[in-house]
Amino acid sequence: MQKEAKILGLIGMAMKAGHVASGGFAVEKMIQSGRAAAVFVAGDASENTKKQFRTKCEFYEIPFAVISDKETLGHAIGKEERSSVALDDEGFANAIFKHLKSSGGNDIEN
């Protein structure tokens, strides 16, 4: 749980710094524009949503992970439930994946 709190804290800091897109349309737009450094999808998102973003991330060669749940992910960025978030900052993305890998990660793909 402590590792998850650290990861969500980093996502929150990235949001405050203006490096986060949230929600399906905004995340998809960031992926397709080539600005996304990492994409995170909530564990309780639909299988279709997970598959859609996993496929897009594989195609665009963007690191992808399934983390936490929609409510917690949304809360981390100061919003209501969010199924997906994308970061456009390599530093934040690398720090988050470092913590995910050290904790065994939920569903990390690169």
N, CA, C and O atoms as a MOPAC input file, in Angstrom:
PM7 MOZYME 1SCF
protein

 N      0.81000 1    -1.19600 1     0.00000 1
 C      0.00000 1     0.00000 1     0.00000 1
 C      0.85600 1     1.26400 1     0.00000 1
 O      0.50100 1     2.25500 1    -0.63700 1
 N      1.99300 1     1.23000 1     0.72000 1
 C      2.83100 1     2.41000 1     0.79000 1
 C      3.41200 1     2.74400 1    -0.58500 1
 O      3.53200 1     3.91600 1    -0.94400 1
 N      3.77200 1     1.71100 1    -1.35200 1
 C      4.29700 1     1.94200 1    -2.70400 1
 C      3.21600 1     2.55900 1    -3.58700 1
 O      3.49300 1     3.46100 1    -4.37700 1
 N      1.97300 1     2.06600 1    -3.44900 1
 C      0.87600 1     2.62000 1    -4.23800 1
 C      0.66000 1     4.08800 1    -3.89400 1
 O      0.40500 1     4.90000 1    -4.78300 1
 N      0.75800 1     4.43300 1    -2.62500 1
 C      0.59400 1     5.82400 1    -2.20800 1
 C      1.68900 1     6.69600 1    -2.82600 1
 O      1.42200 1     7.82400 1    -3.23900 1
 N      2.89100 1     6.18900 1    -2.89100 1
 C      4.00600 1     6.92400 1    -3.49400 1
 C      3.74900 1     7.14500 1    -4.99100 1
 O      3.96500 1     8.23900 1    -5.51300 1
 N      3.28800 1     6.10000 1    -5.66400 1
 C      2.99500 1     6.18400 1    -7.10000 1
 C      1.88000 1     7.18800 1    -7.35800 1
 O      1.98900 1     8.02800 1    -8.25100 1
 N      0.81900 1     7.10000 1    -6.58100 1
 C     -0.30300 1     8.02600 1    -6.75000 1
 C      0.10900 1     9.45200 1    -6.40000 1
 O     -0.37700 1    10.40900 1    -7.00300 1
 N      1.00300 1     9.59000 1    -5.42900 1
 C      1.52600 1    10.91400 1    -5.09400 1
 C      2.30700 1    11.51900 1    -6.25200 1
 O      2.19600 1    12.71300 1    -6.52900 1
 N      3.09400 1    10.69500 1    -6.92300 1
 C      3.85200 1    11.17000 1    -8.09000 1
 C      2.90800 1    11.58300 1    -9.22300 1
 O      3.15100 1    12.57800 1    -9.90600 1
 N      1.84600 1    10.82500 1    -9.41600 1
 C      0.86000 1    11.19300 1   -10.44200 1
 C      0.20500 1    12.52600 1   -10.06200 1
 O     -0.02200 1    13.37700 1   -10.92300 1
 N     -0.09900 1    12.70400 1    -8.77200 1
 C     -0.66900 1    13.96400 1    -8.29900 1
 C      0.27100 1    15.13600 1    -8.51500 1
 O     -0.16700 1    16.21600 1    -8.91100 1
 N      1.56700 1    14.93400 1    -8.25900 1
 C      2.55000 1    15.99700 1    -8.48600 1
 C      2.64700 1    16.32800 1    -9.97100 1
 O      2.77000 1    17.49400 1   -10.34800 1
 N      2.59100 1    15.30100 1   -10.80300 1
 C      2.63400 1    15.52700 1   -12.25100 1
 C      1.41500 1    16.33600 1   -12.68900 1
 O      1.51500 1    17.19200 1   -13.56800 1
 N      0.26400 1    16.06100 1   -12.07200 1
 C     -0.95900 1    16.80900 1   -12.39400 1
 C     -0.78600 1    18.28100 1   -12.03100 1
 O     -1.11500 1    19.16500 1   -12.82200 1
 N     -0.27100 1    18.53800 1   -10.83900 1
 C     -0.05800 1    19.91800 1   -10.39800 1
 C      0.92300 1    20.64700 1   -11.29800 1
 O      0.82000 1    21.85900 1   -11.48900 1
 N      1.87800 1    19.90400 1   -11.85100 1
 C      2.87000 1    20.49800 1   -12.74900 1
 C      2.35200 1    20.62500 1   -14.18400 1
 O      3.04800 1    21.14800 1   -15.05400 1
 N      1.12500 1    20.14400 1   -14.42700 1
 C      0.53400 1    20.27700 1   -15.75800 1
 C      0.96600 1    19.23200 1   -16.76600 1
 O      0.95300 1    19.48300 1   -17.97100 1
 N      1.34800 1    18.05900 1   -16.28000 1
 C      1.85200 1    17.01200 1   -17.17200 1
 C      0.93100 1    15.81200 1   -17.29100 1
 O      1.37800 1    14.73700 1   -17.69200 1
 N     -0.35200 1    15.96600 1   -16.95000 1
 C     -1.27500 1    14.83500 1   -16.96000 1
 C     -2.49100 1    15.13400 1   -17.82500 1
 O     -3.05100 1    16.23000 1   -17.78300 1
 N     -2.88400 1    14.14100 1   -18.60600 1
 C     -4.16400 1    14.15700 1   -19.31900 1
 C     -4.98800 1    13.03300 1   -18.70200 1
 O     -4.46500 1    11.94900 1   -18.44500 1
 N     -6.27700 1    13.28700 1   -18.46400 1
 C     -7.10300 1    12.24200 1   -17.86600 1
 C     -8.40300 1    12.09200 1   -18.63100 1
 O     -8.90300 1    13.03500 1   -19.24600 1
 N     -8.93400 1    10.88300 1   -18.57700 1
 C    -10.15700 1    10.58800 1   -19.32400 1
 C     -9.80000 1    10.02200 1   -20.68700 1
 O     -8.76900 1    10.36700 1   -21.26500 1
 N    -10.64900 1     9.16300 1   -21.18800 1
 C    -10.37800 1     8.43900 1   -22.42400 1
 C     -9.97700 1     9.28800 1   -23.60900 1
 O     -8.97000 1     9.01100 1   -24.26000 1
 N    -10.76100 1    10.33300 1   -23.90200 1
 C    -10.49300 1    11.14300 1   -25.09100 1
 C     -9.16600 1    11.88100 1   -24.97100 1
 O     -8.36800 1    11.87400 1   -25.90800 1
 N     -8.92200 1    12.51900 1   -23.82800 1
 C     -7.68400 1    13.29000 1   -23.64000 1
 C     -6.45500 1    12.39500 1   -23.66000 1
 O     -5.42600 1    12.76400 1   -24.22500 1
 N     -6.55600 1    11.22000 1   -23.04800 1
 C     -5.42800 1    10.28300 1   -23.03200 1
 C     -5.14700 1     9.78600 1   -24.44900 1
 O     -3.99400 1     9.73900 1   -24.87700 1
 N     -6.19400 1     9.42000 1   -25.16700 1
 C     -6.02900 1     8.95000 1   -26.54600 1
 C     -5.38200 1    10.02500 1   -27.41200 1
 O     -4.51100 1     9.72700 1   -28.22900 1
 N     -5.80600 1    11.26800 1   -27.23400 1
 C     -5.24400 1    12.37700 1   -28.00200 1
 C     -3.75200 1    12.55500 1   -27.69500 1
 O     -2.95400 1    12.79200 1   -28.60200 1
 N     -3.37900 1    12.44000 1   -26.40700 1
 C     -1.96800 1    12.58400 1   -26.03300 1
 C     -1.13200 1    11.44200 1   -26.61100 1
 O      0.00200 1    11.65600 1   -27.04000 1
 N     -1.68500 1    10.24200 1   -26.62100 1
 C     -0.97100 1     9.09600 1   -27.19700 1
 C     -0.73100 1     9.32300 1   -28.68100 1
 O      0.39300 1     9.18200 1   -29.16400 1
 N     -1.78300 1     9.67200 1   -29.39900 1
 C     -1.68700 1     9.81900 1   -30.84800 1
 C     -0.82900 1    11.00000 1   -31.26600 1
 O     -0.26000 1    10.99700 1   -32.35800 1
 N     -0.72800 1    12.01900 1   -30.40200 1
 C      0.10200 1    13.17900 1   -30.73800 1
 C      1.58500 1    12.89800 1   -30.51100 1
 O      2.44600 1    13.66900 1   -30.93400 1
 N      1.87200 1    11.78200 1   -29.83700 1
 C      3.25600 1    11.42500 1   -29.57200 1
 C      3.82400 1    12.08500 1   -28.32500 1
 O      5.02500 1    11.98900 1   -28.07300 1
 N      2.98700 1    12.75200 1   -27.54300 1
 C      3.45300 1    13.44300 1   -26.33800 1
 C      3.44800 1    12.55800 1   -25.09300 1
 O      4.10300 1    12.89300 1   -24.10600 1
 N      2.73600 1    11.45100 1   -25.11400 1
 C      2.60700 1    10.61000 1   -23.91800 1
 C      3.91800 1     9.90200 1   -23.59500 1
 O      4.53400 1     9.28100 1   -24.46100 1
 N      4.33700 1    10.00700 1   -22.32400 1
 C      5.52500 1     9.30500 1   -21.85900 1
 C      5.13800 1     8.01300 1   -21.15200 1
 O      5.94500 1     7.09000 1   -21.05200 1
 N      3.89100 1     7.94700 1   -20.65600 1
 C      3.38600 1     6.75300 1   -19.98000 1
 C      1.87300 1     6.84500 1   -19.87500 1
 O      1.30300 1     7.93400 1   -19.82400 1
 N      1.23400 1     5.68300 1   -19.84400 1
 C     -0.22100 1     5.61200 1   -19.70000 1
 C     -0.53400 1     4.64700 1   -18.57000 1
 O      0.05700 1     3.57200 1   -18.46500 1
 N     -1.48400 1     5.05400 1   -17.72000 1
 C     -1.92600 1     4.23200 1   -16.60000 1
 C     -3.43700 1     4.07200 1   -16.67000 1
 O     -4.16800 1     5.04400 1   -16.85700 1
 N     -3.89300 1     2.83900 1   -16.51700 1
 C     -5.31900 1     2.52900 1   -16.55500 1
 C     -5.69800 1     1.88400 1   -15.22400 1
 O     -4.95200 1     1.06600 1   -14.68500 1
 N     -6.85200 1     2.25700 1   -14.70800 1
 C     -7.32500 1     1.72300 1   -13.43500 1
 C     -7.62000 1     0.23500 1   -13.55200 1
 O     -8.11000 1    -0.23300 1   -14.57900 1
 N     -7.32000 1    -0.49700 1   -12.49800 1
 C     -7.53600 1    -1.93900 1   -12.48100 1
 C     -8.99000 1    -2.33500 1   -12.62100 1
 O     -9.29100 1    -3.41700 1   -13.12500 1
 N     -9.90000 1    -1.47300 1   -12.18200 1
 C    -11.32100 1    -1.80100 1   -12.28600 1
 C    -11.98300 1    -1.19500 1   -13.52200 1
 O    -13.21000 1    -1.18100 1   -13.62700 1
 N    -11.17300 1    -0.69200 1   -14.46200 1
 C    -11.71100 1    -0.23400 1   -15.74600 1
 C    -12.17000 1    -1.46000 1   -16.52100 1
 O    -11.74900 1    -2.58000 1   -16.23100 1
 N    -13.02600 1    -1.25000 1   -17.49900 1
 C    -13.52700 1    -2.38400 1   -18.27900 1
 C    -12.38600 1    -3.04900 1   -19.04400 1
 O    -11.38300 1    -2.41300 1   -19.36700 1
 N    -12.55700 1    -4.32500 1   -19.32400 1
 C    -11.54300 1    -5.06100 1   -20.08600 1
 C    -11.33700 1    -4.42800 1   -21.45500 1
 O    -10.22300 1    -4.42300 1   -21.97900 1
 N    -12.40200 1    -3.89800 1   -22.03000 1
 C    -12.31700 1    -3.23500 1   -23.32800 1
 C    -11.42300 1    -1.99400 1   -23.24400 1
 O    -10.60500 1    -1.75300 1   -24.13200 1
 N    -11.58100 1    -1.21500 1   -22.18400 1
 C    -10.75600 1    -0.01400 1   -21.99700 1
 C     -9.29200 1    -0.39900 1   -21.83100 1
 O     -8.41700 1     0.20600 1   -22.45100 1
 N     -9.02100 1    -1.39700 1   -21.00100 1
 C     -7.64000 1    -1.84600 1   -20.80200 1
 C     -7.03200 1    -2.31900 1   -22.11100 1
 O     -5.89600 1    -1.97500 1   -22.43800 1
 N     -7.79500 1    -3.11300 1   -22.86000 1
 C     -7.30000 1    -3.63500 1   -24.12900 1
 C     -7.04600 1    -2.50700 1   -25.12400 1
 O     -6.03000 1    -2.50800 1   -25.82000 1
 N     -7.97000 1    -1.54200 1   -25.19200 1
 C     -7.83500 1    -0.42100 1   -26.12400 1
 C     -6.54700 1     0.35200 1   -25.86100 1
 O     -5.78800 1     0.62400 1   -26.79100 1
 N     -6.29300 1     0.71000 1   -24.59900 1
 C     -5.09700 1     1.48400 1   -24.28900 1
 C     -3.83300 1     0.63900 1   -24.37500 1
 O     -2.78800 1     1.14000 1   -24.78900 1
 N     -3.90700 1    -0.63300 1   -23.99300 1
 C     -2.74700 1    -1.51900 1   -24.11300 1
 C     -2.32500 1    -1.61600 1   -25.58800 1
 O     -1.13700 1    -1.54200 1   -25.90300 1
 N     -3.29600 1    -1.78100 1   -26.47800 1
 C     -3.01700 1    -1.89600 1   -27.90700 1
 C     -2.41900 1    -0.61000 1   -28.45900 1
 O     -1.44400 1    -0.65300 1   -29.21000 1
 N     -2.99800 1     0.54300 1   -28.09200 1
 C     -2.47000 1     1.82800 1   -28.56800 1
 C     -1.05300 1     2.06400 1   -28.06300 1
 O     -0.19200 1     2.54800 1   -28.79800 1
 N     -0.82300 1     1.72000 1   -26.80700 1
 C      0.51100 1     1.91800 1   -26.23800 1
 C      1.54500 1     1.00800 1   -26.89400 1
 O      2.68200 1     1.42000 1   -27.12100 1
 N      1.15600 1    -0.22000 1   -27.19500 1
 C      2.06900 1    -1.11300 1   -27.90200 1
 C      2.40500 1    -0.54500 1   -29.27100 1
 O      3.56700 1    -0.54900 1   -29.68000 1
 N      1.39400 1    -0.05600 1   -29.98100 1
 C      1.59700 1     0.48100 1   -31.31600 1
 C      2.52000 1     1.70200 1   -31.28800 1
 O      3.42400 1     1.81800 1   -32.11500 1
 N      2.29000 1     2.61600 1   -30.33100 1
 C      3.07400 1     3.84500 1   -30.24100 1
 C      4.32200 1     3.69600 1   -29.35400 1
 O      5.05200 1     4.66100 1   -29.13100 1
 N      4.55700 1     2.46700 1   -28.85100 1
 C      5.70700 1     2.15700 1   -28.01200 1
 C      5.78400 1     3.06600 1   -26.78700 1
 O      6.80200 1     3.70800 1   -26.52800 1
 N      4.69200 1     3.10100 1   -26.05100 1
 C      4.57500 1     3.91000 1   -24.83800 1
 C      4.42600 1     2.95800 1   -23.65200 1
 O      3.62000 1     2.02900 1   -23.70700 1
 N      5.18800 1     3.17500 1   -22.58400 1
 C      5.03300 1     2.33200 1   -21.39200 1
 C      3.60000 1     2.39400 1   -20.86100 1
 O      2.97600 1     3.45500 1   -20.86300 1
 N      3.09000 1     1.26000 1   -20.41200 1
 C      1.69300 1     1.12300 1   -19.98200 1
 C      1.64300 1     0.28800 1   -18.71100 1
 O      2.38600 1    -0.68300 1   -18.56300 1
 N      0.76100 1     0.67600 1   -17.79500 1
 C      0.57500 1    -0.12600 1   -16.58100 1
 C     -0.86200 1     0.00000 1   -16.10300 1
 O     -1.51500 1     1.02600 1   -16.29600 1
 N     -1.33500 1    -1.06100 1   -15.47800 1
 C     -2.63400 1    -1.06500 1   -14.81800 1
 C     -2.35800 1    -0.85700 1   -13.33600 1
 O     -1.60200 1    -1.61500 1   -12.72800 1
 N     -2.97600 1     0.18000 1   -12.75000 1
 C     -2.73500 1     0.48700 1   -11.34300 1
 C     -4.02600 1     0.82200 1   -10.61600 1
 O     -4.97400 1     1.31600 1   -11.22700 1
 N     -4.07000 1     0.56700 1    -9.36300 1
 C     -5.10400 1     1.01800 1    -8.44000 1
 C     -6.52400 1     0.79400 1    -8.95300 1
 O     -6.80900 1    -0.22000 1    -9.58900 1
 N     -7.41000 1     1.74400 1    -8.67400 1
 C     -8.79100 1     1.67700 1    -9.13300 1
 C     -9.23100 1     3.07400 1    -9.58300 1
 O     -8.52900 1     4.05500 1    -9.34000 1
 N    -10.38900 1     3.15900 1   -10.23600 1
 C    -10.84800 1     4.42600 1   -10.82500 1
 C    -10.99000 1     5.54000 1    -9.79200 1
 O    -10.56700 1     6.67200 1   -10.02800 1
 N    -11.58100 1     5.21800 1    -8.66000 1
 C    -11.80600 1     6.24400 1    -7.63700 1
 C    -10.48100 1     6.78500 1    -7.10300 1
 O    -10.30700 1     7.99800 1    -6.98400 1
 N     -9.55700 1     5.89800 1    -6.78500 1
 C     -8.26500 1     6.30300 1    -6.23200 1
 C     -7.43800 1     7.05200 1    -7.27100 1
 O     -6.77300 1     8.03500 1    -6.94300 1
 N     -7.47400 1     6.60200 1    -8.50400 1
 C     -6.73300 1     7.26300 1    -9.58100 1
 C     -7.26500 1     8.68000 1    -9.79500 1
 O     -6.48700 1     9.62200 1    -9.94700 1
 N     -8.57800 1     8.82600 1    -9.80500 1
 C     -9.17300 1    10.15900 1    -9.94600 1
 C     -8.83500 1    11.04900 1    -8.77200 1
 O     -8.50600 1    12.22100 1    -8.95100 1
 N     -8.91300 1    10.49900 1    -7.56700 1
 C     -8.60500 1    11.26100 1    -6.36100 1
 C     -7.15500 1    11.75600 1    -6.38200 1
 O     -6.87600 1    12.86500 1    -5.92600 1
 N     -6.24300 1    10.95400 1    -6.90400 1
 C     -4.82400 1    11.31300 1    -6.94900 1
 C     -4.58800 1    12.57400 1    -7.77400 1
 O     -3.64100 1    13.31700 1    -7.51800 1
 N     -5.44700 1    12.81500 1    -8.76100 1
 C     -5.27600 1    14.00300 1    -9.60400 1
 C     -6.30300 1    15.09100 1    -9.27900 1
 O     -6.44100 1    16.07200 1   -10.00800 1
 N     -7.01900 1    14.89400 1    -8.16700 1
 C     -7.96100 1    15.91800 1    -7.72400 1
 C     -9.24700 1    15.97200 1    -8.51100 1
 O     -9.87300 1    17.02700 1    -8.61100 1
 N     -9.64600 1    14.85000 1    -9.07100 1
 C    -10.86500 1    14.79500 1    -9.87000 1
 C    -11.72000 1    13.62600 1    -9.41600 1
 O    -11.34800 1    12.88400 1    -8.50800 1
 N    -12.87200 1    13.47100 1   -10.06100 1
 C    -13.71500 1    12.31100 1    -9.78000 1
 C    -13.08900 1    11.08700 1   -10.43800 1
 O    -11.97200 1    11.15700 1   -10.95100 1
 N    -13.79500 1     9.98100 1   -10.42400 1
 C    -13.26300 1     8.73200 1   -10.98800 1
 C    -12.64800 1     8.93800 1   -12.36800 1
 O    -13.19900 1     9.64800 1   -13.20900 1
 N    -11.49900 1     8.30800 1   -12.58500 1
 C    -10.83600 1     8.32700 1   -13.88500 1
 C    -10.37300 1     6.91600 1   -14.20400 1
 O     -9.76100 1     6.24600 1   -13.37300 1
 N    -10.67400 1     6.47200 1   -15.42300 1
 C    -10.24200 1     5.14700 1   -15.86100 1
 C     -8.82200 1     5.16200 1   -16.39100 1
 O     -8.12300 1     4.15000 1   -16.34900 1
 N     -8.39700 1     6.32300 1   -16.89300 1
 C     -7.06700 1     6.38100 1   -17.50700 1
 C     -6.44000 1     7.75200 1   -17.32400 1
 O     -7.12500 1     8.77400 1   -17.28100 1
 N     -5.11900 1     7.74300 1   -17.21900 1
 C     -4.33800 1     8.97600 1   -17.19500 1
 C     -3.08400 1     8.75800 1   -18.02600 1
 O     -2.56600 1     7.64500 1   -18.12400 1
 N     -2.60900 1     9.84300 1   -18.62000 1
 C     -1.35800 1     9.79900 1   -19.38200 1
 C     -0.46500 1    10.93000 1   -18.88200 1
 O     -0.94800 1    12.01000 1   -18.54500 1
 N      0.82500 1    10.67700 1   -18.83600 1
 C      1.80200 1    11.68600 1   -18.43900 1
 C      2.64200 1    12.05100 1   -19.64900 1
 O      2.98200 1    11.19100 1   -20.46100 1
 N      2.97700 1    13.33300 1   -19.76800 1
 C      3.82200 1    13.75100 1   -20.88600 1
 C      5.23000 1    14.13400 1   -20.42300 1
 O      5.97400 1    14.78000 1   -21.16100 1
 N      5.58900 1    13.73800 1   -19.21100 1
 C      6.89900 1    14.06000 1   -18.65900 1
 C      7.67200 1    12.76800 1   -18.38400 1
 O      7.22800 1    11.92300 1   -17.60700 1
 N      8.82100 1    12.62700 1   -19.02200 1
 C      9.64000 1    11.41500 1   -18.87500 1
 C     10.11200 1    11.21500 1   -17.43800 1
 O     10.16000 1    10.08400 1   -16.95500 1
 N     10.45900 1    12.29400 1   -16.75600 1
 C     10.95600 1    12.18800 1   -15.38400 1
 C      9.92800 1    11.57100 1   -14.44800 1
 O     10.24300 1    10.64300 1   -13.70300 1
 N      8.70100 1    12.08100 1   -14.48400 1
 C      7.63900 1    11.51600 1   -13.65800 1
 C      7.35400 1    10.07000 1   -14.06400 1
 O      7.19600 1     9.19800 1   -13.21000 1
 N      7.29100 1     9.82400 1   -15.36400 1
 C      6.99600 1     8.47200 1   -15.85500 1
 C      8.06200 1     7.48100 1   -15.38400 1
 O      7.73200 1     6.39400 1   -14.91100 1
 N      9.32800 1     7.85000 1   -15.51100 1
 C     10.41500 1     6.95600 1   -15.08700 1
 C     10.37400 1     6.70200 1   -13.58600 1
 O     10.60500 1     5.57700 1   -13.14200 1
 N     10.08300 1     7.73600 1   -12.80000 1
 C     10.00900 1     7.57400 1   -11.34400 1
 C      8.87400 1     6.62400 1   -10.96600 1
 O      9.03400 1     5.78400 1   -10.08000 1
 N      7.74600 1     6.75500 1   -11.62600 1
 C      6.60100 1     5.88400 1   -11.33000 1
 C      6.91600 1     4.44200 1   -11.70200 1
 O      6.63900 1     3.52900 1   -10.92300 1
 N      7.48500 1     4.22600 1   -12.87000 1
 C      7.81400 1     2.85400 1   -13.28100 1
 C      8.90900 1     2.24800 1   -12.40800 1
 O      8.94000 1     1.03500 1   -12.20400 1
 N      9.80000 1     3.08000 1   -11.89800 1
 C     10.82500 1     2.59400 1   -10.96700 1
 C     10.14000 1     2.02900 1    -9.72000 1
 O     10.50000 1     0.95000 1    -9.25100 1
 N      9.16300 1     2.74900 1    -9.18900 1
 C      8.43400 1     2.27200 1    -8.00900 1
 C      7.57300 1     1.06000 1    -8.34000 1
 O      7.47600 1     0.13600 1    -7.53300 1
 N      6.94700 1     1.05100 1    -9.51100 1
 C      6.13700 1    -0.09900 1    -9.90600 1
 C      6.99100 1    -1.36000 1   -10.01500 1
 O      6.59400 1    -2.42600 1    -9.54600 1
 N      8.14700 1    -1.23700 1   -10.62600 1
 C      9.01500 1    -2.40200 1   -10.80300 1
 C      9.56700 1    -2.90400 1    -9.47800 1
 O      9.71000 1    -4.11100 1    -9.28200 1
 N      9.87900 1    -1.98600 1    -8.56400 1
 C     10.42100 1    -2.40400 1    -7.27200 1
 C      9.36700 1    -3.08900 1    -6.40300 1
 O      9.69300 1    -3.86800 1    -5.50700 1
 N      8.09000 1    -2.78400 1    -6.68500 1
 C      7.01700 1    -3.41700 1    -5.89600 1
 C      6.41300 1    -4.62100 1    -6.61700 1
 O      5.42900 1    -5.19800 1    -6.15500 1
 N      6.99400 1    -4.98800 1    -7.72500 1
 C      6.47100 1    -6.13800 1    -8.46400 1
 C      5.48000 1    -5.72200 1    -9.53200 1
 O      5.14800 1    -6.51700 1   -10.41100 1
 N      5.00100 1    -4.48500 1    -9.47100 1
 C      4.08000 1    -3.97000 1   -10.47800 1
 C      2.78800 1    -4.74200 1   -10.57100 1
 O      2.75800 1    -5.94300 1   -10.30600 1
 N      1.73900 1    -4.07800 1   -10.93900 1
 C      0.43900 1    -4.74900 1   -11.12700 1
 C      0.40300 1    -5.37700 1   -12.50800 1
 O      0.21300 1    -6.58600 1   -12.64000 1
 N      0.58100 1    -4.58100 1   -13.51200 1
 C      0.50100 1    -5.04900 1   -14.89800 1
 C      1.31700 1    -4.07100 1   -15.73800 1
 O      0.75800 1    -3.19900 1   -16.40300 1
 N      2.62800 1    -4.22000 1   -15.70400 1
 C      3.51400 1    -3.28000 1   -16.38900 1
 C      3.85200 1    -3.81300 1   -17.76400 1
 O      4.18600 1    -4.98600 1   -17.93000 1
 N      3.76000 1    -2.93800 1   -18.74200 1
 C      4.18100 1    -3.29700 1   -20.09000 1
 C      5.03000 1    -2.16600 1   -20.61000 1
 O      4.83800 1    -1.00900 1   -20.23600 1
 N      5.97100 1    -2.49800 1   -21.47400 1
 C      6.84500 1    -1.46000 1   -21.99500 1
 C      7.08300 1    -1.67500 1   -23.47300 1
 O      7.80000 1    -0.89700 1   -24.10200 1

